[in-house]
């Protein structure tokens, strides 16, 4: 008969593994790894934001000490500065043109690439390349040359009997040339759309085809609802970026917002007030108004998304 060892009453159980570090020690290690990010966020983001908020209530020209003036920058902005409101209208015009067309182009190319059997990686990289290059000043300057008098677009349209001239010299066409540069950079949302399309079950399209649904009906009843979270993500992201557009407008107008302030987007006017006119306090106030405006637009998008964004775990028909 084999004897069975028994543990004396009150004795500690045998160790089953390595001793676990105390909770406070684990938290300390976590803060050590997080400290570079926390320090960078505090010094490079939070502190400049706090200084900018203070400067928005001052008269500051970057050379003399700031002088407290209260809400004067804000009242001047809303009631005494017609160029400010022209920059707001120009920015809204740009957003309304650029964002929908960019997303439509990205979705169309993503749908086309989904059915490609060979070379999908090459085409995906080729269409994504403008998103990497388009934000540079060099590409913006090339874009200006293309749409200038005697440029490629002018020569092409003149050969077709359409004599418009250089777009960047026409107040009604200049902002369109800026928007086209943004639309051309549809690669980033296209890649996201393509990833979303690949997650839609093929069985849904097969069942719809059996029922006799047309391509448009499948797109409207299957693709758009199933892709709505991705569409919402791209819409929010591109909307925020569009409100902050600067480089294309600066390059096309040579930093002046012309002709006739037709390319004077918000950030370009902010740059003009802060670094050209040395009214840094006024520019800081403009920056905070832009931040609040983007926050309001984003909040509205999130609020309205309940009516048209659908998720896989939704239990109601109204979205989230």
LUMBABA-261322 format. One record per residue (C-alpha): residue in one letter; x negated, y negated, z negated. Coordinates in steps of 0.001 Angstrom, whole numbers, m for minus. Layout:
% LUMBABA-261322
<atom res="a" c1="X" c2="Y" c3="Z"/>
...
***
This chain:
% LUMBABA-261322
<atom res="x" c1="0" c2="0" c3="0"/>
<atom res="x" c1="m1349" c2="m3447" c3="958"/>
<atom res="x" c1="m1508" c2="m6115" c3="m1733"/>
<atom res="x" c1="105" c2="m9469" c3="m942"/>
<atom res="x" c1="m1651" c2="m12602" c3="m2147"/>
<atom res="x" c1="554" c2="m14976" c3="m4072"/>
<atom res="x" c1="m2" c2="m18688" c3="m4644"/>
<atom res="x" c1="24" c2="m19703" c3="m8306"/>
<atom res="x" c1="2997" c2="m21760" c3="m9399"/>
<atom res="x" c1="2324" c2="m25506" c3="m9020"/>
<atom res="x" c1="m667" c2="m25059" c3="m6723"/>
<atom res="x" c1="m890" c2="m27261" c3="m3613"/>
<atom res="x" c1="m89" c2="m25589" c3="m276"/>
<atom res="x" c1="m3037" c2="m24791" c3="1963"/>
<atom res="x" c1="m4133" c2="m27415" c3="4465"/>
<atom res="x" c1="m2677" c2="m26895" c3="7955"/>
<atom res="x" c1="m4728" c2="m29426" c3="9886"/>
<atom res="x" c1="m6693" c2="m32635" c3="9746"/>
<atom res="x" c1="m5717" c2="m35204" c3="7192"/>
<atom res="x" c1="m3474" c2="m37899" c3="8665"/>
<atom res="x" c1="m4644" c2="m41481" c3="8295"/>
<atom res="x" c1="m2548" c2="m43778" c3="6093"/>
<atom res="x" c1="68" c2="m45932" c3="7822"/>
<atom res="x" c1="m1715" c2="m49186" c3="6961"/>
<atom res="x" c1="m4940" c2="m47872" c3="8468"/>
<atom res="x" c1="m3152" c2="m46859" c3="11680"/>
<atom res="x" c1="m1569" c2="m50298" c3="11948"/>
<atom res="x" c1="m4968" c2="m51897" c3="11462"/>
<atom res="x" c1="m6413" c2="m49881" c3="14325"/>
<atom res="x" c1="m3469" c2="m50907" c3="16535"/>
<atom res="x" c1="m4057" c2="m54598" c3="15794"/>
<atom res="x" c1="m7750" c2="m54200" c3="16644"/>
<atom res="x" c1="m6840" c2="m52930" c3="20111"/>
<atom res="x" c1="m4117" c2="m55572" c3="20532"/>
<atom res="x" c1="m6280" c2="m58455" c3="19330"/>
<atom res="x" c1="m7742" c2="m59380" c3="22774"/>
<atom res="x" c1="m4253" c2="m59691" c3="24245"/>
<atom res="x" c1="m2879" c2="m61532" c3="21194"/>
<atom res="x" c1="m5846" c2="m63931" c3="21189"/>
<atom res="x" c1="m5525" c2="m64523" c3="24934"/>
<atom res="x" c1="m1770" c2="m65113" c3="24703"/>
<atom res="x" c1="m2201" c2="m67532" c3="21811"/>
<atom res="x" c1="m5096" c2="m69525" c3="23279"/>
<atom res="x" c1="m4225" c2="m69406" c3="26986"/>
<atom res="x" c1="m404" c2="m69463" c3="26864"/>
<atom res="x" c1="1206" c2="m70469" c3="23571"/>
<atom res="x" c1="m1225" c2="m73261" c3="22683"/>
<atom res="x" c1="m1082" c2="m74923" c3="26142"/>
<atom res="x" c1="2718" c2="m74671" c3="26052"/>
<atom res="x" c1="2818" c2="m76395" c3="22667"/>
<atom res="x" c1="478" c2="m79144" c3="23887"/>
<atom res="x" c1="2553" c2="m79561" c3="27047"/>
<atom res="x" c1="5734" c2="m79888" c3="25002"/>
<atom res="x" c1="4123" c2="m82587" c3="22883"/>
<atom res="x" c1="2797" c2="m84435" c3="25931"/>
<atom res="x" c1="6267" c2="m84454" c3="27498"/>
<atom res="x" c1="7286" c2="m86950" c3="24807"/>
<atom res="x" c1="4272" c2="m89188" c3="25374"/>
<atom res="x" c1="2805" c2="m91600" c3="27894"/>
<atom res="x" c1="m456" c2="m89885" c3="28794"/>
<atom res="x" c1="m2763" c2="m90630" c3="31725"/>
<atom res="x" c1="m5560" c2="m88123" c3="30869"/>
<atom res="x" c1="m7970" c2="m90974" c3="30073"/>
<atom res="x" c1="m6440" c2="m92756" c3="27087"/>
<atom res="x" c1="m4917" c2="m91278" c3="23970"/>
<atom res="x" c1="m1280" c2="m90203" c3="24420"/>
<atom res="x" c1="1330" c2="m92658" c3="23125"/>
<atom res="x" c1="4618" c2="m91362" c3="21729"/>
<atom res="x" c1="7608" c2="m92614" c3="23748"/>
<atom res="x" c1="10297" c2="m90104" c3="22773"/>
<atom res="x" c1="12712" c2="m89070" c3="25529"/>
<atom res="x" c1="11713" c2="m91841" c3="27931"/>
<atom res="x" c1="10115" c2="m89416" c3="30415"/>
<atom res="x" c1="13314" c2="m87368" c3="30535"/>
<atom res="x" c1="15632" c2="m90359" c3="30899"/>
<atom res="x" c1="13427" c2="m91809" c3="33632"/>
<atom res="x" c1="13394" c2="m88468" c3="35386"/>
<atom res="x" c1="17166" c2="m88087" c3="35479"/>
<atom res="x" c1="18258" c2="m91710" c3="35942"/>
<atom res="x" c1="15447" c2="m93765" c3="37509"/>
<atom res="x" c1="13504" c2="m91487" c3="39873"/>
<atom res="x" c1="15170" c2="m90778" c3="43247"/>
<atom res="x" c1="12164" c2="m88756" c3="44441"/>
<atom res="x" c1="12692" c2="m86350" c3="41549"/>
<atom res="x" c1="16198" c2="m85536" c3="42758"/>
<atom res="x" c1="14940" c2="m85200" c3="46343"/>
<atom res="x" c1="12425" c2="m82638" c3="45098"/>
<atom res="x" c1="15236" c2="m80757" c3="43330"/>
<atom res="x" c1="17363" c2="m80679" c3="46497"/>
<atom res="x" c1="14379" c2="m79620" c3="48614"/>
<atom res="x" c1="13537" c2="m76808" c3="46199"/>
<atom res="x" c1="17120" c2="m75541" c3="46108"/>
<atom res="x" c1="17243" c2="m75630" c3="49923"/>
<atom res="x" c1="14050" c2="m73627" c3="50078"/>
<atom res="x" c1="15303" c2="m71060" c3="47539"/>
<atom res="x" c1="18622" c2="m70603" c3="49342"/>
<atom res="x" c1="16835" c2="m70006" c3="52664"/>
<atom res="x" c1="13783" c2="m68018" c3="51599"/>
<atom res="x" c1="15033" c2="m65605" c3="48924"/>
<atom res="x" c1="18012" c2="m63999" c3="50760"/>
<atom res="x" c1="16144" c2="m63713" c3="54069"/>
<atom res="x" c1="13043" c2="m62276" c3="52408"/>
<atom res="x" c1="15074" c2="m59641" c3="50556"/>
<atom res="x" c1="17063" c2="m58808" c3="53703"/>
<atom res="x" c1="13854" c2="m58366" c3="55696"/>
<atom res="x" c1="12296" c2="m56257" c3="52937"/>
<atom res="x" c1="15349" c2="m53992" c3="52722"/>
<atom res="x" c1="15592" c2="m53573" c3="56503"/>
<atom res="x" c1="11936" c2="m52566" c3="56809"/>
<atom res="x" c1="12228" c2="m50240" c3="53799"/>
<atom res="x" c1="15194" c2="m48453" c3="55382"/>
<atom res="x" c1="13271" c2="m48119" c3="58637"/>
<atom res="x" c1="10189" c2="m46752" c3="56873"/>
<atom res="x" c1="12256" c2="m44231" c3="54926"/>
<atom res="x" c1="12971" c2="m42315" c3="58125"/>
<atom res="x" c1="9356" c2="m42397" c3="59349"/>
<atom res="x" c1="7811" c2="m38936" c3="59236"/>
<atom res="x" c1="4191" c2="m39664" c3="60164"/>
<atom res="x" c1="1986" c2="m42596" c3="59237"/>
<atom res="x" c1="4279" c2="m43875" c3="56494"/>
<atom res="x" c1="1310" c2="m44819" c3="54317"/>
<atom res="x" c1="m269" c2="m46840" c3="57126"/>
<atom res="x" c1="2918" c2="m48756" c3="57906"/>
<atom res="x" c1="3588" c2="m49381" c3="54231"/>
<atom res="x" c1="99" c2="m50846" c3="53797"/>
<atom res="x" c1="403" c2="m52902" c3="56977"/>
<atom res="x" c1="3686" c2="m54472" c3="55905"/>
<atom res="x" c1="2399" c2="m55023" c3="52374"/>
<atom res="x" c1="m750" c2="m56854" c3="53518"/>
<atom res="x" c1="973" c2="m60264" c3="54041"/>
<atom res="x" c1="1974" c2="m60256" c3="50363"/>
<atom res="x" c1="m1716" c2="m60110" c3="49460"/>
<atom res="x" c1="m2874" c2="m62670" c3="52022"/>
<atom res="x" c1="50" c2="m65078" c3="52290"/>
<atom res="x" c1="m471" c2="m66786" c3="48938"/>
<atom res="x" c1="m3951" c2="m68041" c3="49887"/>
<atom res="x" c1="m4618" c2="m71585" c3="51039"/>
<atom res="x" c1="m6427" c2="m70334" c3="54162"/>
<atom res="x" c1="m3314" c2="m68537" c3="55432"/>
<atom res="x" c1="m1194" c2="m71597" c3="54633"/>
<atom res="x" c1="m3534" c2="m73772" c3="56691"/>
<atom res="x" c1="m3323" c2="m71306" c3="59591"/>
<atom res="x" c1="465" c2="m71432" c3="59229"/>
<atom res="x" c1="317" c2="m75218" c3="59468"/>
<atom res="x" c1="m1687" c2="m74983" c3="62692"/>
<atom res="x" c1="795" c2="m72493" c3="64155"/>
<atom res="x" c1="3773" c2="m74791" c3="63540"/>
<atom res="x" c1="2008" c2="m78061" c3="64352"/>
<atom res="x" c1="2314" c2="m80025" c3="67595"/>
<atom res="x" c1="698" c2="m77938" c3="70331"/>
<atom res="x" c1="626" c2="m74882" c3="68081"/>
<atom res="x" c1="1625" c2="m71349" c3="68979"/>
<atom res="x" c1="5293" c2="m71811" c3="68070"/>
<atom res="x" c1="5523" c2="m75105" c3="69958"/>
<atom res="x" c1="3944" c2="m73596" c3="73080"/>
<atom res="x" c1="6137" c2="m70490" c3="72900"/>
<atom res="x" c1="9371" c2="m72458" c3="72564"/>
<atom res="x" c1="8307" c2="m74932" c3="75250"/>
<atom res="x" c1="7701" c2="m72018" c3="77620"/>
<atom res="x" c1="11279" c2="m70906" c3="76941"/>
<atom res="x" c1="12623" c2="m74384" c3="77717"/>
<atom res="x" c1="13156" c2="m75334" c3="74056"/>
<atom res="x" c1="11283" c2="m78573" c3="73417"/>
<atom res="x" c1="11330" c2="m79091" c3="69650"/>
<atom res="x" c1="7722" c2="m80052" c3="69056"/>
<atom res="x" c1="5782" c2="m79244" c3="65927"/>
<atom res="x" c1="8072" c2="m78126" c3="63121"/>
<atom res="x" c1="5996" c2="m79643" c3="60345"/>
<atom res="x" c1="6506" c2="m83124" c3="61838"/>
<atom res="x" c1="10304" c2="m82831" c3="61931"/>
<atom res="x" c1="12158" c2="m83490" c3="58649"/>
<atom res="x" c1="14870" c2="m80998" c3="59552"/>
<atom res="x" c1="12440" c2="m78198" c3="60429"/>
<atom res="x" c1="9492" c2="m78638" c3="58071"/>
<atom res="x" c1="11056" c2="m76867" c3="55088"/>
<atom res="x" c1="12025" c2="m73978" c3="57379"/>
<atom res="x" c1="8370" c2="m73456" c3="58315"/>
<atom res="x" c1="7523" c2="m73271" c3="54598"/>
<atom res="x" c1="10349" c2="m70793" c3="54002"/>
<atom res="x" c1="9202" c2="m68608" c3="56915"/>
<atom res="x" c1="5801" c2="m68196" c3="55277"/>
<atom res="x" c1="7537" c2="m66837" c3="52171"/>
<atom res="x" c1="9811" c2="m64580" c3="54227"/>
<atom res="x" c1="6721" c2="m63192" c3="55990"/>
<atom res="x" c1="5431" c2="m62061" c3="52589"/>
<atom res="x" c1="8158" c2="m59448" c3="52133"/>
<atom res="x" c1="5748" c2="m56582" c3="51416"/>
<atom res="x" c1="6074" c2="m56485" c3="47620"/>
<atom res="x" c1="9888" c2="m56230" c3="47486"/>
<atom res="x" c1="9767" c2="m53860" c3="50473"/>
<atom res="x" c1="7622" c2="m51362" c3="48548"/>
<atom res="x" c1="10001" c2="m51552" c3="45586"/>
<atom res="x" c1="13018" c2="m51064" c3="47853"/>
<atom res="x" c1="11344" c2="m48077" c3="49493"/>
<atom res="x" c1="10732" c2="m46456" c3="46109"/>
<atom res="x" c1="14386" c2="m47003" c3="45197"/>
<atom res="x" c1="15662" c2="m45584" c3="48481"/>
<atom res="x" c1="13675" c2="m42404" c3="47959"/>
<atom res="x" c1="15480" c2="m41842" c3="44651"/>
<atom res="x" c1="18949" c2="m41775" c3="46225"/>
<atom res="x" c1="20139" c2="m38138" c3="46534"/>
<atom res="x" c1="20365" c2="m36989" c3="50142"/>
<atom res="x" c1="23475" c2="m34986" c3="49247"/>
<atom res="x" c1="25472" c2="m38217" c3="48981"/>
<atom res="x" c1="24759" c2="m39111" c3="52604"/>
<atom res="x" c1="25432" c2="m35555" c3="53749"/>
<atom res="x" c1="28813" c2="m35512" c3="52010"/>
<atom res="x" c1="29694" c2="m38913" c3="53481"/>
<atom res="x" c1="28708" c2="m37734" c3="56971"/>
<atom res="x" c1="30944" c2="m34676" c3="56601"/>
<atom res="x" c1="33824" c2="m37007" c3="55703"/>
<atom res="x" c1="33158" c2="m39004" c3="58870"/>
<atom res="x" c1="31678" c2="m42121" c3="57228"/>
<atom res="x" c1="29858" c2="m44422" c3="59638"/>
<atom res="x" c1="26336" c2="m45710" c3="59050"/>
<atom res="x" c1="27675" c2="m49048" c3="57864"/>
<atom res="x" c1="30129" c2="m47379" c3="55470"/>
<atom res="x" c1="27316" c2="m45233" c3="54030"/>
<atom res="x" c1="25143" c2="m48323" c3="53635"/>
<atom res="x" c1="27906" c2="m50294" c3="51940"/>
<atom res="x" c1="29305" c2="m47521" c3="49740"/>
<atom res="x" c1="26188" c2="m45495" c3="48905"/>
<atom res="x" c1="22956" c2="m47380" c3="49586"/>
<atom res="x" c1="23872" c2="m50760" c3="48110"/>
<atom res="x" c1="25511" c2="m49450" c3="44886"/>
<atom res="x" c1="22761" c2="m46902" c3="44244"/>
<atom res="x" c1="20087" c2="m49491" c3="45045"/>
<atom res="x" c1="21704" c2="m52317" c3="43067"/>
<atom res="x" c1="19324" c2="m52107" c3="40040"/>
<atom res="x" c1="16332" c2="m52400" c3="42381"/>
<atom res="x" c1="18037" c2="m55187" c3="44313"/>
<atom res="x" c1="18712" c2="m57023" c3="41063"/>
<atom res="x" c1="15091" c2="m56643" c3="39968"/>
<atom res="x" c1="13784" c2="m58006" c3="43269"/>
<atom res="x" c1="16298" c2="m60841" c3="43246"/>
<atom res="x" c1="15265" c2="m62043" c3="39786"/>
<atom res="x" c1="11564" c2="m61721" c3="40562"/>
<atom res="x" c1="11703" c2="m63493" c3="43920"/>
<atom res="x" c1="14022" c2="m66203" c3="42584"/>
<atom res="x" c1="11581" c2="m67077" c3="39806"/>
<atom res="x" c1="8678" c2="m67145" c3="42252"/>
<atom res="x" c1="10606" c2="m69272" c3="44753"/>
<atom res="x" c1="11315" c2="m72000" c3="42202"/>
<atom res="x" c1="7554" c2="m72236" c3="41601"/>
<atom res="x" c1="6470" c2="m72420" c3="45265"/>
<atom res="x" c1="3511" c2="m74736" c3="45749"/>
<atom res="x" c1="723" c2="m73613" c3="48115"/>
<atom res="x" c1="2712" c2="m73468" c3="51406"/>
<atom res="x" c1="4314" c2="m76881" c3="50840"/>
<atom res="x" c1="993" c2="m78406" c3="49801"/>
<atom res="x" c1="m804" c2="m77061" c3="52886"/>
<atom res="x" c1="1932" c2="m77861" c3="55403"/>
<atom res="x" c1="2379" c2="m81442" c3="54176"/>
<atom res="x" c1="m1294" c2="m82093" c3="53292"/>
<atom res="x" c1="m204" c2="m82531" c3="49687"/>
<atom res="x" c1="2220" c2="m85396" c3="50416"/>
<atom res="x" c1="5556" c2="m83608" c3="50747"/>
<atom res="x" c1="6265" c2="m85133" c3="54151"/>
<atom res="x" c1="7665" c2="m85863" c3="56546"/>
<atom res="x" c1="10212" c2="m88006" c3="54703"/>
<atom res="x" c1="9873" c2="m85847" c3="51561"/>
<atom res="x" c1="11338" c2="m82892" c3="53459"/>
<atom res="x" c1="8751" c2="m80507" c3="51953"/>
<atom res="x" c1="8531" c2="m82195" c3="48554"/>
<atom res="x" c1="9299" c2="m79147" c3="46446"/>
<atom res="x" c1="9495" c2="m79454" c3="42681"/>
<atom res="x" c1="6022" c2="m78198" c3="41811"/>
<atom res="x" c1="4424" c2="m80361" c3="44499"/>
<atom res="x" c1="6050" c2="m83459" c3="43030"/>
<atom res="x" c1="4975" c2="m82301" c3="39563"/>
<atom res="x" c1="1399" c2="m82039" c3="40851"/>
<atom res="x" c1="1669" c2="m85496" c3="42422"/>
<atom res="x" c1="2891" c2="m87085" c3="39189"/>
<atom res="x" c1="349" c2="m85326" c3="37002"/>
<atom res="x" c1="m2868" c2="m85311" c3="39020"/>
<atom res="x" c1="m2404" c2="m87993" c3="41693"/>
<atom res="x" c1="m540" c2="m90646" c3="39726"/>
<atom res="x" c1="m2109" c2="m89558" c3="36371"/>
<atom res="x" c1="1283" c2="m89463" c3="34655"/>
<atom res="x" c1="597" c2="m86245" c3="32799"/>
<atom res="x" c1="3288" c2="m86868" c3="30202"/>
<atom res="x" c1="5906" c2="m87204" c3="32928"/>
<atom res="x" c1="4570" c2="m84087" c3="34666"/>
<atom res="x" c1="4773" c2="m82150" c3="31385"/>
<atom res="x" c1="8411" c2="m83169" c3="31023"/>
<atom res="x" c1="9069" c2="m81960" c3="34570"/>
<atom res="x" c1="7419" c2="m78639" c3="33754"/>
<atom res="x" c1="9685" c2="m78063" c3="30763"/>
<atom res="x" c1="12791" c2="m78943" c3="32761"/>
<atom res="x" c1="11697" c2="m76408" c3="35375"/>
<atom res="x" c1="11175" c2="m73773" c3="32685"/>
<atom res="x" c1="14653" c2="m74376" c3="31272"/>
<atom res="x" c1="16205" c2="m74349" c3="34766"/>
<atom res="x" c1="14577" c2="m71013" c3="35621"/>
<atom res="x" c1="15752" c2="m69635" c3="32280"/>
<atom res="x" c1="19337" c2="m70731" c3="32968"/>
<atom res="x" c1="19327" c2="m69268" c3="36488"/>
<atom res="x" c1="17879" c2="m65995" c3="35195"/>
<atom res="x" c1="20486" c2="m65838" c3="32419"/>
<atom res="x" c1="23268" c2="m66413" c3="34965"/>
<atom res="x" c1="21906" c2="m63622" c3="37151"/>
<atom res="x" c1="21810" c2="m61232" c3="34199"/>
<atom res="x" c1="25329" c2="m62225" c3="33164"/>
<atom res="x" c1="26822" c2="m61807" c3="36643"/>
<atom res="x" c1="24931" c2="m58559" c3="37235"/>
<atom res="x" c1="27524" c2="m56746" c3="35131"/>
<atom res="x" c1="29927" c2="m57043" c3="38043"/>
<atom res="x" c1="27714" c2="m55648" c3="40796"/>
<atom res="x" c1="24764" c2="m53739" c3="39327"/>
<atom res="x" c1="25437" c2="m50040" c3="38717"/>
<atom res="x" c1="23292" c2="m47603" c3="36770"/>
<atom res="x" c1="23296" c2="m43818" c3="36757"/>
<atom res="x" c1="24537" c2="m43610" c3="33175"/>
<atom res="x" c1="27405" c2="m46062" c3="33640"/>
<atom res="x" c1="30719" c2="m44801" c3="32331"/>
<atom res="x" c1="32815" c2="m47730" c3="33511"/>
<atom res="x" c1="33486" c2="m48973" c3="37011"/>
<atom res="x" c1="32433" c2="m52539" c3="36311"/>
<atom res="x" c1="28704" c2="m51951" c3="36177"/>
<atom res="x" c1="26831" c2="m52171" c3="32967"/>
***
